[in-house]
Amino acid sequence: MQINGDAMVTVESYRDPYEAHLAAGYLEAGGVFAEVVDENMVTADWLLSQGIGGVKLRVRGVDALRATDLLRDMRCRDSDGDCSTAAVKEGDCCPACGSTAIFPRSYSPWSLLLMAVLLIPVFIPRKKWRCFDCGYTWR
């Protein structure tokens, strides 16, 4: 597949519009034109965010690789300027694909089963992260 240089391509999607605008600002500071798409739909009804693929960050096709590199640097940069596992442990990005579309799972799915059987709220705490993009799960 060949991408037209002027066509806009989606390089990242976000759950919240403010995250997409921060990334767009970072890209524009790096010299890459970026636009945020579907922010109004998510703002109007945030439950639709996952259904429509989140708030999308688009760049020109010729800038897609540079934008991807800039976004990876933005996500995983620590105080020394290195992309290390310290950023991943805080839940900044997925260790498998580098995506920021991640969410914490602070309770076990078994809690739902226990609540259905016992008819009382029971939460089994655990700290796990899951990536929207690749489905990878980690602690």
VODOBA-569641 format. One record per residue: residue in one letter; x, y, z of N, C-alpha, C in turn. Coordinates in steps of 0.02 Angstrom, whole numbers, padded with zeros to 5 digits, always signed. Each point is the difference from the previous one (the first is absolute). Layout:
! VODOBA-569641
AXYZXYZXYZ ...
END
This chain:
! VODOBA-569641
M+00042-00059+00000-00042+00059+00000+00044+00062+00000 Q-00014+00044-00044+00038+00062-00005-00043+00058+00026 I+00028+00040+00042-00036+00056+00030+00014+00063-00040 N-00052+00035-00020+00008+00064-00034+00031+00049+00049 G+00048+00039-00022+00035+00046+00044-00043+00053+00031 D-00054+00021-00035-00044+00051+00026-00059-00027+00040 A-00012-00065-00004-00057-00031+00036+00015+00000+00075 M-00051+00012+00039+00008-00001+00073-00009-00072+00024 V+00047-00023+00043-00003-00067+00028-00002+00005+00075 T-00033-00047+00032-00004-00003+00073+00062-00033+00027 V+00036+00034+00044+00061-00028+00029-00011-00022+00072 E-00052+00026+00032-00013-00018+00070-00072+00015+00016 S-00027-00036+00048-00067+00016+00025+00003+00004+00076 Y-00042+00042+00028+00001+00014+00071-00070-00005+00029 R-00004-00015+00063-00065-00004+00033-00028+00070+00015 D+00043+00046+00018-00021+00067+00020+00025+00051-00050 P-00042+00051-00016+00021+00051-00048+00061+00040+00021 Y+00008+00013+00065+00057+00040+00021+00066-00035-00015 E+00002-00067+00005+00061-00037-00016+00018+00009-00074 A-00051-00003-00042+00011+00008-00072+00026+00070-00016 H-00026+00051+00035+00023+00069-00012+00071+00011+00025 L+00018-00033+00055+00069+00005+00024+00048-00031-00050 A-00019-00058-00027+00042-00033-00050+00004+00041-00064 A-00056+00029-00021+00000+00042-00060+00046+00061+00009 G-00002+00029+00059+00044+00056+00014+00073-00019-00002 Y+00015-00060+00027+00069-00024+00000+00023-00012-00072 L-00044-00029-00041+00019-00012-00070+00010+00065-00038 E-00044+00048+00011+00007+00064-00035+00063+00037+00023 A+00019-00008+00063+00063+00029+00023+00059-00034-00033 G-00009-00063-00020+00053-00036-00035-00002+00009-00075 G-00045+00043-00025-00003+00015-00071-00046-00044-00041 V-00045-00037+00033-00046-00045-00035-00071+00027+00009 F-00034+00014-00056-00069+00023+00005-00044-00058+00023 A-00043+00013+00050-00044-00052+00028-00070+00028+00010 E-00049-00044-00006-00069+00020+00014-00033-00052+00045 V-00046+00023+00041-00037-00043+00047-00069-00011-00029 V-00022-00064-00003-00063-00018-00031-00043-00038+00051 D-00065+00009-00003-00050-00033+00041-00001+00023+00073 E+00030+00058+00014+00000+00024+00069-00070+00022+00021 N-00038+00029-00045-00067+00024+00017-00047-00059+00016 M+00007-00054-00037-00042-00059+00012+00015-00029+00069 V+00064-00005+00017+00019-00028+00065-00020+00048+00056 T+00007+00065-00011-00020+00048+00051-00075-00001+00012 A-00039-00009-00053-00073-00002+00007-00023-00062+00037 D+00031-00057-00014-00018-00063+00033+00062-00043+00007 W+00033+00005+00058+00065-00033+00009-00005-00076+00000 L-00060-00027+00008-00007-00073-00004+00012-00026-00071 L-00006+00044-00049+00012-00020-00070+00074-00002-00017 S+00043+00022+00044+00071+00006-00016+00029-00065-00025 Q-00011-00054+00034+00028-00064-00021-00035-00025-00062 G-00064+00013-00007-00038-00024-00058+00022+00031-00066 I+00018+00064+00001+00021+00033-00062+00076+00001-00008 G+00035-00031+00046+00073-00003-00006+00036+00057+00035 G-00034+00035+00044+00031+00054+00038+00009+00063-00040 V+00035+00047+00030+00016+00063-00033+00063-00012-00041 K-00003+00013-00064+00054-00018-00045+00046+00059-00014 L+00064-00015-00003+00051+00049-00018+00024-00017-00070 R-00009+00047-00047+00018-00013-00069+00054+00048-00024 V+00043-00027-00043+00054+00038-00031+00001-00016-00074 R+00038+00040-00039+00008-00015-00071+00038-00066-00008 G-00014-00035-00054+00032-00065-00012+00076+00003-00001 V+00028+00054-00027+00073+00005-00003+00031+00011+00069 D-00039+00024+00047+00025+00014+00067-00016-00056+00050 A-00030-00054-00022-00024-00052+00046+00057-00032+00040 L+00055-00017-00032+00055-00032+00037+00032+00048+00049 R+00010+00061-00021+00029+00050+00046-00046+00012+00059 A-00066+00004-00013-00048+00010+00053+00000-00058+00049 T+00004-00061-00025+00002-00058+00044+00062+00001+00045 D+00057+00019-00028+00061+00005+00040-00006+00055+00053 L-00028+00057-00020-00008+00055+00048-00048-00019+00057 L-00054-00035-00017-00048-00021+00052+00031-00052+00047 R+00040-00045-00026+00033-00049+00043+00048+00035+00048 D+00036+00049-00026+00045+00039+00044-00039+00038+00053 M-00057+00028-00019-00040+00038+00047-00027-00045+00056 R-00023-00059-00018-00030-00046+00049+00049-00026+00051 C+00056-00020-00024+00046-00039+00043+00061+00039+00023 R-00001+00064-00005+00058+00040+00020+00000+00009+00076 D+00055-00017+00030+00007+00012+00072+00047+00059+00010 S+00021+00013+00061+00040+00059+00015+00069-00002-00034 D+00026-00060-00014+00065-00006-00033-00005+00003-00076 G-00061-00002-00027-00008+00002-00072+00002-00068-00032 D-00007-00054+00041+00001-00067-00028-00069-00032+00004 C-00013-00044-00047-00063-00038+00003+00015-00063+00040 S-00024-00003+00061+00017-00055+00044-00063-00032+00028 T+00008-00052+00039-00057-00034+00031-00029+00040+00057 A+00034+00053+00023-00027+00041+00055-00065+00032-00021 A-00004+00023-00062-00062+00031-00023-00056-00051-00006 V+00018-00061-00020-00051-00052-00008-00028-00021+00067 K+00042-00003+00052-00024-00020+00066-00051+00049+00028 E+00005+00062-00019-00048+00050+00022-00064-00002-00042 G-00002-00041-00053-00059-00006-00041-00005+00051-00055 D+00057+00026-00024-00001+00050-00052-00012-00029-00069 C+00028-00059-00015-00008-00030-00065+00006-00076+00004 C-00026-00033-00050+00000-00073-00004+00071-00025-00014 P+00025-00049+00038+00067-00025-00013+00005-00040-00064 A-00056-00026-00026+00001-00041-00060+00000+00043-00064 C-00045+00050-00003-00006+00039-00062+00015+00074+00009 G+00008+00025+00062+00015+00070+00012-00060+00047-00002 S-00060-00028-00004-00061+00041-00005-00016+00031+00068 T-00032+00059-00002-00023+00031+00061-00073-00015+00014 A-00031-00039-00043-00071-00018+00009-00004-00059+00048 I+00015+00012+00063+00000-00052+00051-00047+00019+00056 F-00021-00050+00038-00043+00013+00057+00017-00048+00057 P-00008+00023+00062+00014-00045+00057-00059-00045+00015 R+00014-00060+00021-00051-00045+00025+00015-00009+00074 S-00038+00035+00041+00016+00001+00072-00036-00053+00039 Y-00043-00039-00033-00033-00055+00035-00004-00060-00046 S-00009-00058+00030-00003-00063-00037-00069-00011-00031 P-00003-00030-00059-00065-00017-00029-00039-00050+00043 W+00035-00036+00042-00034-00047+00045-00044+00037+00050 S+00015+00064+00012-00042+00040+00044-00072+00004-00025 L-00008+00006-00066-00067+00003-00028-00039-00063+00013 L+00033-00057-00006-00033-00064+00014-00020-00005+00073 L+00045+00019+00045-00017-00002+00072-00056+00048+00017 M-00002+00059-00032-00054+00047+00013-00067-00028-00025 A+00001-00036-00055-00062-00028-00026-00026-00056+00045 V+00045-00040+00028-00020-00056+00042-00020+00024+00070 L+00041+00043+00030-00012+00022+00069-00047+00059+00005 L-00012+00035-00055-00043+00059-00002+00024+00057+00045 I+00066+00002+00011+00030+00055+00037+00063+00022-00038 P+00019+00062+00006+00061+00022-00035+00063-00031+00030 V+00036-00036-00041+00063-00032+00020+00051+00018-00053 F+00055+00031+00021+00052+00017-00047+00065-00033+00021 I+00029-00038-00046+00064-00031+00011+00052+00045-00033 P+00039+00037+00039+00045+00049-00029+00059-00032-00036 R+00020+00030-00055+00062-00018-00034+00018+00058-00046 K+00062+00006-00016+00023+00056-00042+00028-00030-00065 K-00040+00004-00052+00021-00022-00066-00016+00054-00051 W+00036+00000-00054-00011+00047-00055-00017-00039-00062 R-00042+00029-00044-00018-00032-00063+00003+00052-00056 C+00026-00020-00057+00007+00044-00058-00061-00007-00045 F-00031+00058-00019-00057+00000-00046+00022-00024-00069 D+00060+00019-00022+00021-00013-00069+00020-00072-00013 C+00044-00028+00042+00024-00068-00013-00028-00052+00046 G-00035+00020+00055-00029-00048+00046+00047-00028+00051 Y+00062+00022+00001+00050-00025+00047-00018+00020+00071 T+00009-00046+00048-00015+00012+00071+00064-00009+00040 W+00014+00045+00047+00059-00005+00042-00014+00029+00069 R+00044-00015+00047-00006+00026+00068+00043+00060+00009 
END
